[in-house]
Amino acid sequence: MHDIIPLVAIMAFFATSGWMLKLTLGYRARMKELAQGRLERSPSDARLERVEQAVEAIAIEIERVSEGQRFVTKLLNERAQPIDGAARAAVGRRVDTPH
């Protein structure tokens, strides 16, 4: 029983060393391929690029909607203010347009 423990430890050491060597060599080969530019873009890269473009387009549209909302809020706030006598005469001549 006591003779098997050192044998198992030695086998585990060599198995782990071999596994680590394989991982290291695979990593170095992958980095070499990346450096040489031999790896092509995967389909998921193109899909991710399309998603990024869609998100940017949505952000622009949301900004446009929020600008319109600010404009409408400003108009409603101006019309809700109390009007004194001098300003009351000018209201008839003033025209607010959104553009």
PADREN-311610 format. One record per residue (C-alpha): residue number from 0; residue in three letters; chain; y, x, z. Coordinates in Angstrom, 3 decimals, always signed. Example, Ala and Ser with C-alpha at 12.3 -4.5 7.8 and 13.67 -1.06 7.14 Angstrom:
BEGIN
<node k="0" r="ALA" c="A" y="-4.500" x="+12.300" z="+7.800"/>
<node k="1" r="SER" c="A" y="-1.060" x="+13.670" z="+7.140"/>
//
This chain:
BEGIN
<node k="0" r="MET" c="A" y="+0.000" x="+0.000" z="+0.000"/>
<node k="1" r="HIS" c="A" y="+2.413" x="+2.773" z="+0.857"/>
<node k="2" r="ASP" c="A" y="+1.577" x="+4.615" z="-2.359"/>
<node k="3" r="ILE" c="A" y="+2.721" x="+1.719" z="-4.597"/>
<node k="4" r="ILE" c="A" y="+6.300" x="+1.502" z="-3.278"/>
<node k="5" r="PRO" c="A" y="+7.438" x="+4.882" z="-4.719"/>
<node k="6" r="LEU" c="A" y="+5.667" x="+4.050" z="-7.999"/>
<node k="7" r="VAL" c="A" y="+7.504" x="+0.707" z="-8.297"/>
<node k="8" r="ALA" c="A" y="+10.806" x="+2.390" z="-7.468"/>
<node k="9" r="ILE" c="A" y="+10.299" x="+5.036" z="-10.152"/>
<node k="10" r="MET" c="A" y="+9.321" x="+2.408" z="-12.731"/>
<node k="11" r="ALA" c="A" y="+12.363" x="+0.273" z="-11.853"/>
<node k="12" r="PHE" c="A" y="+14.624" x="+3.316" z="-12.156"/>
<node k="13" r="PHE" c="A" y="+13.369" x="+4.201" z="-15.635"/>
<node k="14" r="ALA" c="A" y="+13.414" x="+0.582" z="-16.816"/>
<node k="15" r="THR" c="A" y="+17.007" x="+0.141" z="-15.610"/>
<node k="16" r="SER" c="A" y="+18.027" x="+3.476" z="-17.148"/>
<node k="17" r="GLY" c="A" y="+16.550" x="+2.476" z="-20.506"/>
<node k="18" r="TRP" c="A" y="+18.273" x="-0.886" z="-20.408"/>
<node k="19" r="MET" c="A" y="+21.636" x="+0.704" z="-19.577"/>
<node k="20" r="LEU" c="A" y="+21.189" x="+3.265" z="-22.372"/>
<node k="21" r="LYS" c="A" y="+20.469" x="+0.473" z="-24.861"/>
<node k="22" r="LEU" c="A" y="+23.577" x="-1.461" z="-23.767"/>
<node k="23" r="THR" c="A" y="+25.770" x="+1.631" z="-23.994"/>
<node k="24" r="LEU" c="A" y="+24.543" x="+2.575" z="-27.462"/>
<node k="25" r="GLY" c="A" y="+24.970" x="-1.012" z="-28.682"/>
<node k="26" r="TYR" c="A" y="+28.498" x="-1.121" z="-27.322"/>
<node k="27" r="ARG" c="A" y="+29.410" x="+2.179" z="-29.008"/>
<node k="28" r="ALA" c="A" y="+27.976" x="+0.990" z="-32.339"/>
<node k="29" r="ARG" c="A" y="+29.963" x="-2.254" z="-32.120"/>
<node k="30" r="MET" c="A" y="+33.183" x="-0.411" z="-31.317"/>
<node k="31" r="LYS" c="A" y="+32.593" x="+1.936" z="-34.252"/>
<node k="32" r="GLU" c="A" y="+32.146" x="-1.044" z="-36.601"/>
<node k="33" r="LEU" c="A" y="+35.320" x="-2.665" z="-35.276"/>
<node k="34" r="ALA" c="A" y="+37.258" x="+0.560" z="-35.730"/>
<node k="35" r="GLN" c="A" y="+36.096" x="+0.880" z="-39.320"/>
<node k="36" r="GLY" c="A" y="+36.950" x="-2.736" z="-40.039"/>
<node k="37" r="ARG" c="A" y="+33.494" x="-3.559" z="-41.358"/>
<node k="38" r="LEU" c="A" y="+33.166" x="-6.685" z="-39.274"/>
<node k="39" r="GLU" c="A" y="+34.439" x="-9.737" z="-41.076"/>
<node k="40" r="ARG" c="A" y="+36.257" x="-12.582" z="-39.436"/>
<node k="41" r="SER" c="A" y="+33.938" x="-15.237" z="-38.179"/>
<node k="42" r="PRO" c="A" y="+34.388" x="-18.916" z="-39.093"/>
<node k="43" r="SER" c="A" y="+35.515" x="-19.599" z="-35.547"/>
<node k="44" r="ASP" c="A" y="+38.518" x="-17.287" z="-36.092"/>
<node k="45" r="ALA" c="A" y="+39.683" x="-19.385" z="-39.036"/>
<node k="46" r="ARG" c="A" y="+39.134" x="-22.564" z="-37.057"/>
<node k="47" r="LEU" c="A" y="+41.103" x="-21.184" z="-34.120"/>
<node k="48" r="GLU" c="A" y="+43.955" x="-20.288" z="-36.468"/>
<node k="49" r="ARG" c="A" y="+44.053" x="-23.875" z="-37.785"/>
<node k="50" r="VAL" c="A" y="+44.103" x="-25.226" z="-34.229"/>
<node k="51" r="GLU" c="A" y="+47.018" x="-22.916" z="-33.377"/>
<node k="52" r="GLN" c="A" y="+48.965" x="-24.162" z="-36.400"/>
<node k="53" r="ALA" c="A" y="+48.285" x="-27.773" z="-35.433"/>
<node k="54" r="VAL" c="A" y="+49.462" x="-27.182" z="-31.870"/>
<node k="55" r="GLU" c="A" y="+52.676" x="-25.574" z="-33.138"/>
<node k="56" r="ALA" c="A" y="+53.324" x="-28.529" z="-35.456"/>
<node k="57" r="ILE" c="A" y="+52.747" x="-30.988" z="-32.612"/>
<node k="58" r="ALA" c="A" y="+55.137" x="-29.027" z="-30.379"/>
<node k="59" r="ILE" c="A" y="+57.863" x="-29.236" z="-33.037"/>
<node k="60" r="GLU" c="A" y="+57.384" x="-32.990" z="-33.391"/>
<node k="61" r="ILE" c="A" y="+57.494" x="-33.488" z="-29.629"/>
<node k="62" r="GLU" c="A" y="+60.760" x="-31.542" z="-29.515"/>
<node k="63" r="ARG" c="A" y="+62.219" x="-33.824" z="-32.193"/>
<node k="64" r="VAL" c="A" y="+61.172" x="-36.929" z="-30.268"/>
<node k="65" r="SER" c="A" y="+62.682" x="-35.579" z="-27.044"/>
<node k="66" r="GLU" c="A" y="+65.988" x="-34.819" z="-28.829"/>
<node k="67" r="GLY" c="A" y="+66.085" x="-38.409" z="-30.058"/>
<node k="68" r="GLN" c="A" y="+65.351" x="-39.677" z="-26.565"/>
<node k="69" r="ARG" c="A" y="+68.197" x="-37.556" z="-25.145"/>
<node k="70" r="PHE" c="A" y="+70.561" x="-38.978" z="-27.751"/>
<node k="71" r="VAL" c="A" y="+69.613" x="-42.578" z="-26.994"/>
<node k="72" r="THR" c="A" y="+69.882" x="-41.960" z="-23.241"/>
<node k="73" r="LYS" c="A" y="+73.356" x="-40.479" z="-23.731"/>
<node k="74" r="LEU" c="A" y="+74.455" x="-43.510" z="-25.769"/>
<node k="75" r="LEU" c="A" y="+73.135" x="-45.955" z="-23.207"/>
<node k="76" r="ASN" c="A" y="+74.792" x="-44.032" z="-20.388"/>
<node k="77" r="GLU" c="A" y="+78.164" x="-43.965" z="-22.186"/>
<node k="78" r="ARG" c="A" y="+78.044" x="-47.698" z="-22.842"/>
<node k="79" r="ALA" c="A" y="+77.121" x="-48.437" z="-19.230"/>
<node k="80" r="GLN" c="A" y="+80.246" x="-46.690" z="-17.847"/>
<node k="81" r="PRO" c="A" y="+83.060" x="-49.003" z="-16.729"/>
<node k="82" r="ILE" c="A" y="+85.921" x="-49.167" z="-19.238"/>
<node k="83" r="ASP" c="A" y="+89.565" x="-49.152" z="-18.149"/>
<node k="84" r="GLY" c="A" y="+92.409" x="-50.873" z="-20.058"/>
<node k="85" r="ALA" c="A" y="+93.452" x="-47.932" z="-22.277"/>
<node k="86" r="ALA" c="A" y="+89.903" x="-47.057" z="-23.261"/>
<node k="87" r="ARG" c="A" y="+89.058" x="-50.714" z="-23.876"/>
<node k="88" r="ALA" c="A" y="+91.421" x="-50.840" z="-26.860"/>
<node k="89" r="ALA" c="A" y="+89.861" x="-47.669" z="-28.335"/>
<node k="90" r="VAL" c="A" y="+86.315" x="-49.043" z="-28.127"/>
<node k="91" r="GLY" c="A" y="+86.943" x="-51.459" z="-30.962"/>
<node k="92" r="ARG" c="A" y="+87.829" x="-48.595" z="-33.317"/>
<node k="93" r="ARG" c="A" y="+85.080" x="-46.179" z="-32.260"/>
<node k="94" r="VAL" c="A" y="+81.766" x="-46.129" z="-34.128"/>
<node k="95" r="ASP" c="A" y="+78.765" x="-44.192" z="-32.750"/>
<node k="96" r="THR" c="A" y="+76.249" x="-43.076" z="-35.324"/>
<node k="97" r="PRO" c="A" y="+73.052" x="-41.090" z="-34.699"/>
<node k="98" r="HIS" c="A" y="+73.725" x="-38.545" z="-37.457"/>
//
